[in-house]
Amino acid sequence: MRLNFHRFDLRLRHTFTISRSSRDVVPVVLVEFEKDGITAYGEASPNARYGETPESVAEFLSELDLDKLSDPFRLESINDYLDSLGGHNASARAAIDIAMHDWIGRKLAIPLYRFFGADRDRAPLSTFTIGIDTPEVVTRKVREAANYPVLKIKVGLANDEEIIKAVRDATDKPLRVDANEGWKSRDEALDRILWLEKQNVELIEQPMPASMIDDVRWLRERVHIPIVADEAVGSLFDIAELSTAYDGINIKIQKNGGLLKARKMVYTARAHGMKIMLGCMIESSVGITAAAQLSPLVDWADLDGNVLISNDPFTGARNEDGKLILSDSPGLGVAPAA
Ligand code: MG
């Protein structure tokens, strides 16, 4: 049994700007776990918003007691062990949890969506994300995304209306809008959402800072499209309270600590009558394919992290014009790129 990991810098096709940051390169940590002649893969995409760096991931992974991973089928015990180590290490935990799942699927010789009891034909279309930019660049990106039937538009800085107008100059397809906590007062958020509703926007993600749950509850009574929590969703245990203010949650394998936790969140959110989006960070095909395996269980998919990069080190689930294609390959169904 062995566990190897290394940092890999994902290069973005376009500078990617959201309300709090702008990036050209995203460092991830790729994990390789081998046991009984089966090699399995995992990935951490650390996010500064959640207190993580490639270095903190490497430190977490280097301190693991490998004996605790000796039976990957014990997903519950392994997750308990990873949680017991403490700290802001959701993506590092996710990397191990993904590798354990990949190993199980390979051992059983079935793709993970079958292990989850999911029907791959029910996978929703994935959005393609357009980051914040000048109107000219936004229009160009929207034209380049012509094959994607639904777009996710990042807003939350001063030029929201300009961006949406630039998108609407190029297309009339449905939009989902993500403010990434960018609107700082409920009156500002209400104004923006009422305007967006007239622009064929289907839903709004994280309009205000995660801590402003009472303001979101106020907002929800005044708008007519679903409000989805993203940055506000740390774990399973946040869902009950969030269901009093939001219509849905955005689950991310990297943010929420892996596939086992994500599945529990799916069922918990359902029990609270919430809609579910499955989102991603900028990730290679390892992380995106892991999420894609769960996607038949959710309402909305936003799994485009691997199509935003130019140097994907793996192949996995294909994204054909927004449709996620899961193969019959066992486990995650990923392989190192040739
Ligand atoms: Mg989001």
Boltz pocket constraint, residues with backbone or C-beta under 6 A from the ligand:
constraints:
  - pocket:
      binder: B
      contacts: [[A, 178], [A, 180], [A, 205], [A, 206], [A, 230], [A, 231], [A, 250], [A, 279]]
      max_distance: 6.0
